[in-house]
Amino acid sequence: MHGKKTKGRKRQIATDTMGCLLGVVVHRANLVDTTMGLWSAMVASCAYPTIKRFCADKGYRGTFIYDAYAFVALSR
């Protein structure tokens, strides 16, 4: 059974390697996935500061990688 989808909404979800939920961001569909994916990574890393790495698919390259490095550099 599939979860109900709401038109005009997207979800960015961060999980650990076992699939346990670490962070969720729900946003309007017209916002860029890479930017909002970074928000979900930031939520997860703030809630769990021991996180050392993130893995994402090819859709999150470029801006996501640059902004994630900048976030890590500023948070130290």
mmCIF file as gemmi writes it, N, C-alpha and C atoms, coordinates in Angstrom:
data_model
loop_
_atom_site.group_PDB
_atom_site.id
_atom_site.type_symbol
_atom_site.label_atom_id
_atom_site.label_alt_id
_atom_site.label_comp_id
_atom_site.label_asym_id
_atom_site.label_entity_id
_atom_site.label_seq_id
_atom_site.pdbx_PDB_ins_code
_atom_site.Cartn_x
_atom_site.Cartn_y
_atom_site.Cartn_z
_atom_site.occupancy
_atom_site.B_iso_or_equiv
_atom_site.pdbx_formal_charge
_atom_site.auth_seq_id
_atom_site.auth_asym_id
_atom_site.pdbx_PDB_model_num
ATOM 1 N N . MET Axp A 1 ? 0.853 -1.176 0 1 0 ? 1 A 1
ATOM 2 C CA . MET Axp A 1 ? 0 0 0 1 0 ? 1 A 1
ATOM 3 C C . MET Axp A 1 ? 0.896 1.236 0 1 0 ? 1 A 1
ATOM 4 N N . HIS Axp A 2 ? 0.558 2.205 -0.818 1 0 ? 2 A 1
ATOM 5 C CA . HIS Axp A 2 ? 1.341 3.43 -0.934 1 0 ? 2 A 1
ATOM 6 C C . HIS Axp A 2 ? 0.72 4.524 -0.08 1 0 ? 2 A 1
ATOM 7 N N . GLY Axp A 3 ? 1.594 5.388 0.448 1 0 ? 3 A 1
ATOM 8 C CA . GLY Axp A 3 ? 1.109 6.522 1.236 1 0 ? 3 A 1
ATOM 9 C C . GLY Axp A 3 ? 0.381 7.514 0.345 1 0 ? 3 A 1
ATOM 10 N N . LYS Axp A 4 ? -0.534 8.234 0.926 1 0 ? 4 A 1
ATOM 11 C CA . LYS Axp A 4 ? -1.302 9.22 0.172 1 0 ? 4 A 1
ATOM 12 C C . LYS Axp A 4 ? -0.396 10.385 -0.208 1 0 ? 4 A 1
ATOM 13 N N . LYS Axp A 5 ? -0.427 10.779 -1.478 1 0 ? 5 A 1
ATOM 14 C CA . LYS Axp A 5 ? 0.377 11.9 -1.933 1 0 ? 5 A 1
ATOM 15 C C . LYS Axp A 5 ? -0.505 13.143 -2.001 1 0 ? 5 A 1
ATOM 16 N N . THR Axp A 6 ? 0.038 14.244 -1.53 1 0 ? 6 A 1
ATOM 17 C CA . THR Axp A 6 ? -0.654 15.521 -1.592 1 0 ? 6 A 1
ATOM 18 C C . THR Axp A 6 ? -0.058 16.32 -2.733 1 0 ? 6 A 1
ATOM 19 N N . LYS Axp A 7 ? -0.894 16.836 -3.622 1 0 ? 7 A 1
ATOM 20 C CA . LYS Axp A 7 ? -0.39 17.598 -4.757 1 0 ? 7 A 1
ATOM 21 C C . LYS Axp A 7 ? 0.272 18.87 -4.273 1 0 ? 7 A 1
ATOM 22 N N . GLY Axp A 8 ? 1.398 19.182 -4.903 1 0 ? 8 A 1
ATOM 23 C CA . GLY Axp A 8 ? 2.088 20.414 -4.585 1 0 ? 8 A 1
ATOM 24 C C . GLY Axp A 8 ? 3.017 20.333 -3.394 1 0 ? 8 A 1
ATOM 25 N N . ARG Axp A 9 ? 3.285 19.154 -2.884 1 0 ? 9 A 1
ATOM 26 C CA . ARG Axp A 9 ? 4.182 18.978 -1.734 1 0 ? 9 A 1
ATOM 27 C C . ARG Axp A 9 ? 5.268 17.956 -2.074 1 0 ? 9 A 1
ATOM 28 N N . LYS Axp A 10 ? 6.454 18.189 -1.535 1 0 ? 10 A 1
ATOM 29 C CA . LYS Axp A 10 ? 7.551 17.232 -1.664 1 0 ? 10 A 1
ATOM 30 C C . LYS Axp A 10 ? 8.114 16.968 -0.279 1 0 ? 10 A 1
ATOM 31 N N . ARG Axp A 11 ? 8.802 15.837 -0.161 1 0 ? 11 A 1
ATOM 32 C CA . ARG Axp A 11 ? 9.429 15.463 1.111 1 0 ? 11 A 1
ATOM 33 C C . ARG Axp A 11 ? 10.906 15.186 0.87 1 0 ? 11 A 1
ATOM 34 N N . GLN Axp A 12 ? 11.734 15.696 1.728 1 0 ? 12 A 1
ATOM 35 C CA . GLN Axp A 12 ? 13.161 15.376 1.738 1 0 ? 12 A 1
ATOM 36 C C . GLN Axp A 12 ? 13.415 14.643 3.049 1 0 ? 12 A 1
ATOM 37 N N . ILE Axp A 13 ? 13.925 13.437 2.966 1 0 ? 13 A 1
ATOM 38 C CA . ILE Axp A 13 ? 14.057 12.586 4.142 1 0 ? 13 A 1
ATOM 39 C C . ILE Axp A 13 ? 15.514 12.151 4.311 1 0 ? 13 A 1
ATOM 40 N N . ALA Axp A 14 ? 16.028 12.241 5.528 1 0 ? 14 A 1
ATOM 41 C CA . ALA Axp A 14 ? 17.359 11.736 5.864 1 0 ? 14 A 1
ATOM 42 C C . ALA Axp A 14 ? 17.187 10.531 6.78 1 0 ? 14 A 1
ATOM 43 N N . THR Axp A 15 ? 17.802 9.418 6.391 1 0 ? 15 A 1
ATOM 44 C CA . THR Axp A 15 ? 17.75 8.205 7.203 1 0 ? 15 A 1
ATOM 45 C C . THR Axp A 15 ? 19.171 7.698 7.442 1 0 ? 15 A 1
ATOM 46 N N . ASP Axp A 16 ? 19.312 6.802 8.406 1 0 ? 16 A 1
ATOM 47 C CA . ASP Axp A 16 ? 20.613 6.16 8.595 1 0 ? 16 A 1
ATOM 48 C C . ASP Axp A 16 ? 20.693 4.936 7.692 1 0 ? 16 A 1
ATOM 49 N N . THR Axp A 17 ? 21.771 4.179 7.781 1 0 ? 17 A 1
ATOM 50 C CA . THR Axp A 17 ? 21.955 3.036 6.887 1 0 ? 17 A 1
ATOM 51 C C . THR Axp A 17 ? 20.945 1.92 7.127 1 0 ? 17 A 1
ATOM 52 N N . MET Axp A 18 ? 20.3 1.922 8.291 1 0 ? 18 A 1
ATOM 53 C CA . MET Axp A 18 ? 19.291 0.908 8.578 1 0 ? 18 A 1
ATOM 54 C C . MET Axp A 18 ? 17.878 1.393 8.251 1 0 ? 18 A 1
ATOM 55 N N . GLY Axp A 19 ? 17.751 2.639 7.772 1 0 ? 19 A 1
ATOM 56 C CA . GLY Axp A 19 ? 16.456 3.173 7.394 1 0 ? 19 A 1
ATOM 57 C C . GLY Axp A 19 ? 15.734 3.915 8.491 1 0 ? 19 A 1
ATOM 58 N N . CYS Axp A 20 ? 16.382 4.132 9.624 1 0 ? 20 A 1
ATOM 59 C CA . CYS Axp A 20 ? 15.761 4.884 10.721 1 0 ? 20 A 1
ATOM 60 C C . CYS Axp A 20 ? 15.737 6.369 10.379 1 0 ? 20 A 1
ATOM 61 N N . LEU Axp A 21 ? 14.618 6.988 10.627 1 0 ? 21 A 1
ATOM 62 C CA . LEU Axp A 21 ? 14.406 8.389 10.277 1 0 ? 21 A 1
ATOM 63 C C . LEU Axp A 21 ? 15.267 9.311 11.131 1 0 ? 21 A 1
ATOM 64 N N . LEU Axp A 22 ? 16.01 10.226 10.483 1 0 ? 22 A 1
ATOM 65 C CA . LEU Axp A 22 ? 16.843 11.191 11.182 1 0 ? 22 A 1
ATOM 66 C C . LEU Axp A 22 ? 16.351 12.619 11.003 1 0 ? 22 A 1
ATOM 67 N N . GLY Axp A 23 ? 15.79 12.936 9.848 1 0 ? 23 A 1
ATOM 68 C CA . GLY Axp A 23 ? 15.303 14.284 9.593 1 0 ? 23 A 1
ATOM 69 C C . GLY Axp A 23 ? 14.35 14.317 8.42 1 0 ? 23 A 1
ATOM 70 N N . VAL Axp A 24 ? 13.329 15.168 8.495 1 0 ? 24 A 1
ATOM 71 C CA . VAL Axp A 24 ? 12.336 15.298 7.431 1 0 ? 24 A 1
ATOM 72 C C . VAL Axp A 24 ? 12.051 16.769 7.196 1 0 ? 24 A 1
ATOM 73 N N . VAL Axp A 25 ? 11.956 17.147 5.926 1 0 ? 25 A 1
ATOM 74 C CA . VAL Axp A 25 ? 11.527 18.486 5.556 1 0 ? 25 A 1
ATOM 75 C C . VAL Axp A 25 ? 10.432 18.317 4.507 1 0 ? 25 A 1
ATOM 76 N N . VAL Axp A 26 ? 9.27 18.888 4.758 1 0 ? 26 A 1
ATOM 77 C CA . VAL Axp A 26 ? 8.166 18.884 3.799 1 0 ? 26 A 1
ATOM 78 C C . VAL Axp A 26 ? 8.05 20.302 3.268 1 0 ? 26 A 1
ATOM 79 N N . HIS Axp A 27 ? 7.997 20.432 1.929 1 0 ? 27 A 1
ATOM 80 C CA . HIS Axp A 27 ? 8.009 21.764 1.331 1 0 ? 27 A 1
ATOM 81 C C . HIS Axp A 27 ? 7.134 21.82 0.088 1 0 ? 27 A 1
ATOM 82 N N . ARG Axp A 28 ? 6.958 23.04 -0.431 1 0 ? 28 A 1
ATOM 83 C CA . ARG Axp A 28 ? 6.188 23.237 -1.658 1 0 ? 28 A 1
ATOM 84 C C . ARG Axp A 28 ? 6.919 22.579 -2.821 1 0 ? 28 A 1
ATOM 85 N N . ALA Axp A 29 ? 6.181 22.157 -3.81 1 0 ? 29 A 1
ATOM 86 C CA . ALA Axp A 29 ? 6.771 21.444 -4.94 1 0 ? 29 A 1
ATOM 87 C C . ALA Axp A 29 ? 7.592 22.355 -5.844 1 0 ? 29 A 1
ATOM 88 N N . ASN Axp A 30 ? 7.415 23.67 -5.745 1 0 ? 30 A 1
ATOM 89 C CA . ASN Axp A 30 ? 8.145 24.56 -6.64 1 0 ? 30 A 1
ATOM 90 C C . ASN Axp A 30 ? 9.526 24.939 -6.107 1 0 ? 30 A 1
ATOM 91 N N . LEU Axp A 31 ? 9.939 24.413 -4.964 1 0 ? 31 A 1
ATOM 92 C CA . LEU Axp A 31 ? 11.266 24.683 -4.426 1 0 ? 31 A 1
ATOM 93 C C . LEU Axp A 31 ? 12.259 23.643 -4.932 1 0 ? 31 A 1
ATOM 94 N N . VAL Axp A 32 ? 13.519 24.035 -5.05 1 0 ? 32 A 1
ATOM 95 C CA . VAL Axp A 32 ? 14.561 23.173 -5.614 1 0 ? 32 A 1
ATOM 96 C C . VAL Axp A 32 ? 14.906 22.048 -4.642 1 0 ? 32 A 1
ATOM 97 N N . ASP Axp A 33 ? 14.976 20.819 -5.169 1 0 ? 33 A 1
ATOM 98 C CA . ASP Axp A 33 ? 15.262 19.643 -4.335 1 0 ? 33 A 1
ATOM 99 C C . ASP Axp A 33 ? 16.618 19.721 -3.658 1 0 ? 33 A 1
ATOM 100 N N . THR Axp A 34 ? 17.644 20.218 -4.358 1 0 ? 34 A 1
ATOM 101 C CA . THR Axp A 34 ? 18.974 20.239 -3.759 1 0 ? 34 A 1
ATOM 102 C C . THR Axp A 34 ? 19.035 21.175 -2.558 1 0 ? 34 A 1
ATOM 103 N N . THR Axp A 35 ? 18.362 22.3 -2.644 1 0 ? 35 A 1
ATOM 104 C CA . THR Axp A 35 ? 18.34 23.242 -1.523 1 0 ? 35 A 1
ATOM 105 C C . THR Axp A 35 ? 17.598 22.651 -0.34 1 0 ? 35 A 1
ATOM 106 N N . MET Axp A 36 ? 16.455 22.067 -0.58 1 0 ? 36 A 1
ATOM 107 C CA . MET Axp A 36 ? 15.664 21.513 0.506 1 0 ? 36 A 1
ATOM 108 C C . MET Axp A 36 ? 16.282 20.213 1.036 1 0 ? 36 A 1
ATOM 109 N N . GLY Axp A 37 ? 17.002 19.478 0.193 1 0 ? 37 A 1
ATOM 110 C CA . GLY Axp A 37 ? 17.733 18.306 0.665 1 0 ? 37 A 1
ATOM 111 C C . GLY Axp A 37 ? 18.811 18.708 1.66 1 0 ? 37 A 1
ATOM 112 N N . LEU Axp A 38 ? 19.422 19.86 1.416 1 0 ? 38 A 1
ATOM 113 C CA . LEU Axp A 38 ? 20.409 20.367 2.356 1 0 ? 38 A 1
ATOM 114 C C . LEU Axp A 38 ? 19.76 20.679 3.696 1 0 ? 38 A 1
ATOM 115 N N . TRP Axp A 39 ? 18.547 21.215 3.668 1 0 ? 39 A 1
ATOM 116 C CA . TRP Axp A 39 ? 17.823 21.489 4.923 1 0 ? 39 A 1
ATOM 117 C C . TRP Axp A 39 ? 17.603 20.198 5.702 1 0 ? 39 A 1
ATOM 118 N N . SER Axp A 40 ? 17.219 19.14 5.014 1 0 ? 40 A 1
ATOM 119 C CA . SER Axp A 40 ? 16.991 17.88 5.724 1 0 ? 40 A 1
ATOM 120 C C . SER Axp A 40 ? 18.3 17.325 6.278 1 0 ? 40 A 1
ATOM 121 N N . ALA Axp A 41 ? 19.412 17.499 5.549 1 0 ? 41 A 1
ATOM 122 C CA . ALA Axp A 41 ? 20.719 17.079 6.052 1 0 ? 41 A 1
ATOM 123 C C . ALA Axp A 41 ? 21.123 17.91 7.264 1 0 ? 41 A 1
ATOM 124 N N . MET Axp A 42 ? 20.833 19.207 7.244 1 0 ? 42 A 1
ATOM 125 C CA . MET Axp A 42 ? 21.158 20.068 8.382 1 0 ? 42 A 1
ATOM 126 C C . MET Axp A 42 ? 20.326 19.705 9.604 1 0 ? 42 A 1
ATOM 127 N N . VAL Axp A 43 ? 19.048 19.4 9.403 1 0 ? 43 A 1
ATOM 128 C CA . VAL Axp A 43 ? 18.187 18.973 10.512 1 0 ? 43 A 1
ATOM 129 C C . VAL Axp A 43 ? 18.752 17.709 11.145 1 0 ? 43 A 1
ATOM 130 N N . ALA Axp A 44 ? 19.14 16.754 10.312 1 0 ? 44 A 1
ATOM 131 C CA . ALA Axp A 44 ? 19.689 15.492 10.818 1 0 ? 44 A 1
ATOM 132 C C . ALA Axp A 44 ? 21.021 15.714 11.529 1 0 ? 44 A 1
ATOM 133 N N . SER Axp A 45 ? 21.886 16.552 10.957 1 0 ? 45 A 1
ATOM 134 C CA . SER Axp A 45 ? 23.198 16.744 11.582 1 0 ? 45 A 1
ATOM 135 C C . SER Axp A 45 ? 23.118 17.561 12.863 1 0 ? 45 A 1
ATOM 136 N N . CYS Axp A 46 ? 22.125 18.441 12.98 1 0 ? 46 A 1
ATOM 137 C CA . CYS Axp A 46 ? 21.944 19.177 14.24 1 0 ? 46 A 1
ATOM 138 C C . CYS Axp A 46 ? 21.364 18.261 15.318 1 0 ? 46 A 1
ATOM 139 N N . ALA Axp A 47 ? 20.451 17.383 14.923 1 0 ? 47 A 1
ATOM 140 C CA . ALA Axp A 47 ? 19.846 16.465 15.891 1 0 ? 47 A 1
ATOM 141 C C . ALA Axp A 47 ? 20.822 15.364 16.298 1 0 ? 47 A 1
ATOM 142 N N . TYR Axp A 48 ? 21.686 14.971 15.378 1 0 ? 48 A 1
ATOM 143 C CA . TYR Axp A 48 ? 22.652 13.894 15.626 1 0 ? 48 A 1
ATOM 144 C C . TYR Axp A 48 ? 24.038 14.39 15.226 1 0 ? 48 A 1
ATOM 145 N N . PRO Axp A 49 ? 24.733 15.108 16.098 1 0 ? 49 A 1
ATOM 146 C CA . PRO Axp A 49 ? 26.015 15.725 15.729 1 0 ? 49 A 1
ATOM 147 C C . PRO Axp A 49 ? 27.149 14.735 15.456 1 0 ? 49 A 1
ATOM 148 N N . THR Axp A 50 ? 26.95 13.463 15.727 1 0 ? 50 A 1
ATOM 149 C CA . THR Axp A 50 ? 28 12.48 15.458 1 0 ? 50 A 1
ATOM 150 C C . THR Axp A 50 ? 28.004 11.996 14.002 1 0 ? 50 A 1
ATOM 151 N N . ILE Axp A 51 ? 27.049 12.45 13.191 1 0 ? 51 A 1
ATOM 152 C CA . ILE Axp A 51 ? 27.01 12.069 11.78 1 0 ? 51 A 1
ATOM 153 C C . ILE Axp A 51 ? 28.271 12.6 11.102 1 0 ? 51 A 1
ATOM 154 N N . LYS Axp A 52 ? 28.933 11.729 10.355 1 0 ? 52 A 1
ATOM 155 C CA . LYS Axp A 52 ? 30.171 12.128 9.685 1 0 ? 52 A 1
ATOM 156 C C . LYS Axp A 52 ? 30.031 12.195 8.18 1 0 ? 52 A 1
ATOM 157 N N . ARG Axp A 53 ? 29.082 11.459 7.598 1 0 ? 53 A 1
ATOM 158 C CA . ARG Axp A 53 ? 28.936 11.407 6.141 1 0 ? 53 A 1
ATOM 159 C C . ARG Axp A 53 ? 27.477 11.374 5.735 1 0 ? 53 A 1
ATOM 160 N N . PHE Axp A 54 ? 27.238 11.872 4.537 1 0 ? 54 A 1
ATOM 161 C CA . PHE Axp A 54 ? 25.929 11.772 3.913 1 0 ? 54 A 1
ATOM 162 C C . PHE Axp A 54 ? 26.099 11.141 2.548 1 0 ? 54 A 1
ATOM 163 N N . CYS Axp A 55 ? 25.16 10.316 2.158 1 0 ? 55 A 1
ATOM 164 C CA . CYS Axp A 55 ? 25.117 9.743 0.817 1 0 ? 55 A 1
ATOM 165 C C . CYS Axp A 55 ? 23.824 10.206 0.167 1 0 ? 55 A 1
ATOM 166 N N . ALA Axp A 56 ? 23.914 10.547 -1.111 1 0 ? 56 A 1
ATOM 167 C CA . ALA Axp A 56 ? 22.727 10.987 -1.848 1 0 ? 56 A 1
ATOM 168 C C . ALA Axp A 56 ? 22.852 10.52 -3.294 1 0 ? 56 A 1
ATOM 169 N N . ASP Axp A 57 ? 21.744 10.523 -4.021 1 0 ? 57 A 1
ATOM 170 C CA . ASP Axp A 57 ? 21.82 10.128 -5.419 1 0 ? 57 A 1
ATOM 171 C C . ASP Axp A 57 ? 22.341 11.287 -6.273 1 0 ? 57 A 1
ATOM 172 N N . LYS Axp A 58 ? 22.477 11.05 -7.563 1 0 ? 58 A 1
ATOM 173 C CA . LYS Axp A 58 ? 23.095 12.039 -8.451 1 0 ? 58 A 1
ATOM 174 C C . LYS Axp A 58 ? 22.298 13.337 -8.571 1 0 ? 58 A 1
ATOM 175 N N . GLY Axp A 59 ? 21.051 13.319 -8.203 1 0 ? 59 A 1
ATOM 176 C CA . GLY Axp A 59 ? 20.235 14.529 -8.267 1 0 ? 59 A 1
ATOM 177 C C . GLY Axp A 59 ? 20.659 15.596 -7.275 1 0 ? 59 A 1
ATOM 178 N N . TYR Axp A 60 ? 21.478 15.223 -6.298 1 0 ? 60 A 1
ATOM 179 C CA . TYR Axp A 60 ? 21.901 16.154 -5.261 1 0 ? 60 A 1
ATOM 180 C C . TYR Axp A 60 ? 23.355 16.582 -5.41 1 0 ? 60 A 1
ATOM 181 N N . ARG Axp A 61 ? 23.931 16.461 -6.582 1 0 ? 61 A 1
ATOM 182 C CA . ARG Axp A 61 ? 25.317 16.9 -6.762 1 0 ? 61 A 1
ATOM 183 C C . ARG Axp A 61 ? 25.355 18.413 -7.005 1 0 ? 61 A 1
ATOM 184 N N . GLY Axp A 62 ? 26.535 18.967 -7.033 1 0 ? 62 A 1
ATOM 185 C CA . GLY Axp A 62 ? 26.681 20.395 -7.332 1 0 ? 62 A 1
ATOM 186 C C . GLY Axp A 62 ? 26.408 21.267 -6.129 1 0 ? 62 A 1
ATOM 187 N N . THR Axp A 63 ? 25.311 21.988 -6.17 1 0 ? 63 A 1
ATOM 188 C CA . THR Axp A 63 ? 24.967 22.947 -5.119 1 0 ? 63 A 1
ATOM 189 C C . THR Axp A 63 ? 24.868 22.279 -3.76 1 0 ? 63 A 1
ATOM 190 N N . PHE Axp A 64 ? 24.289 21.101 -3.698 1 0 ? 64 A 1
ATOM 191 C CA . PHE Axp A 64 ? 24.144 20.384 -2.431 1 0 ? 64 A 1
ATOM 192 C C . PHE Axp A 64 ? 25.508 20.126 -1.796 1 0 ? 64 A 1
ATOM 193 N N . ILE Axp A 65 ? 26.458 19.641 -2.586 1 0 ? 65 A 1
ATOM 194 C CA . ILE Axp A 65 ? 27.787 19.325 -2.06 1 0 ? 65 A 1
ATOM 195 C C . ILE Axp A 65 ? 28.497 20.588 -1.578 1 0 ? 65 A 1
ATOM 196 N N . TYR Axp A 66 ? 28.458 21.637 -2.387 1 0 ? 66 A 1
ATOM 197 C CA . TYR Axp A 66 ? 29.112 22.897 -2.02 1 0 ? 66 A 1
ATOM 198 C C . TYR Axp A 66 ? 28.513 23.475 -0.74 1 0 ? 66 A 1
ATOM 199 N N . ASP Axp A 67 ? 27.194 23.525 -0.666 1 0 ? 67 A 1
ATOM 200 C CA . ASP Axp A 67 ? 26.523 24.091 0.504 1 0 ? 67 A 1
ATOM 201 C C . ASP Axp A 67 ? 26.718 23.222 1.747 1 0 ? 67 A 1
ATOM 202 N N . ALA Axp A 68 ? 26.78 21.904 1.576 1 0 ? 68 A 1
ATOM 203 C CA . ALA Axp A 68 ? 27.006 21.015 2.731 1 0 ? 68 A 1
ATOM 204 C C . ALA Axp A 68 ? 28.403 21.243 3.31 1 0 ? 68 A 1
ATOM 205 N N . TYR Axp A 69 ? 29.401 21.379 2.449 1 0 ? 69 A 1
ATOM 206 C CA . TYR Axp A 69 ? 30.758 21.679 2.939 1 0 ? 69 A 1
ATOM 207 C C . TYR Axp A 69 ? 30.792 23.029 3.654 1 0 ? 69 A 1
ATOM 208 N N . ALA Axp A 70 ? 30.109 24.024 3.095 1 0 ? 70 A 1
ATOM 209 C CA . ALA Axp A 70 ? 30.061 25.347 3.725 1 0 ? 70 A 1
ATOM 210 C C . ALA Axp A 70 ? 29.387 25.273 5.097 1 0 ? 70 A 1
ATOM 211 N N . PHE Axp A 71 ? 28.309 24.487 5.212 1 0 ? 71 A 1
ATOM 212 C CA . PHE Axp A 71 ? 27.614 24.325 6.487 1 0 ? 71 A 1
ATOM 213 C C . PHE Axp A 71 ? 28.519 23.685 7.522 1 0 ? 71 A 1
ATOM 214 N N . VAL Axp A 72 ? 29.242 22.666 7.112 1 0 ? 72 A 1
ATOM 215 C CA . VAL Axp A 72 ? 30.156 21.965 8.033 1 0 ? 72 A 1
ATOM 216 C C . VAL Axp A 72 ? 31.271 22.909 8.483 1 0 ? 72 A 1
ATOM 217 N N . ALA Axp A 73 ? 31.807 23.687 7.563 1 0 ? 73 A 1
ATOM 218 C CA . ALA Axp A 73 ? 32.884 24.614 7.895 1 0 ? 73 A 1
ATOM 219 C C . ALA Axp A 73 ? 32.41 25.69 8.874 1 0 ? 73 A 1
ATOM 220 N N . LEU Axp A 74 ? 31.18 26.164 8.706 1 0 ? 74 A 1
ATOM 221 C CA . LEU Axp A 74 ? 30.637 27.198 9.597 1 0 ? 74 A 1
ATOM 222 C C . LEU Axp A 74 ? 30.254 26.641 10.954 1 0 ? 74 A 1
ATOM 223 N N . SER Axp A 75 ? 29.867 25.375 11.01 1 0 ? 75 A 1
ATOM 224 C CA . SER Axp A 75 ? 29.405 24.809 12.279 1 0 ? 75 A 1
ATOM 225 C C . SER Axp A 75 ? 30.549 24.405 13.192 1 0 ? 75 A 1
ATOM 226 N N . ARG Axp A 76 ? 31.769 24.383 12.686 1 0 ? 76 A 1
ATOM 227 C CA . ARG Axp A 76 ? 32.922 23.985 13.532 1 0 ? 76 A 1
ATOM 228 C C . ARG Axp A 76 ? 33.503 25.155 14.23 1 0 ? 76 A 1
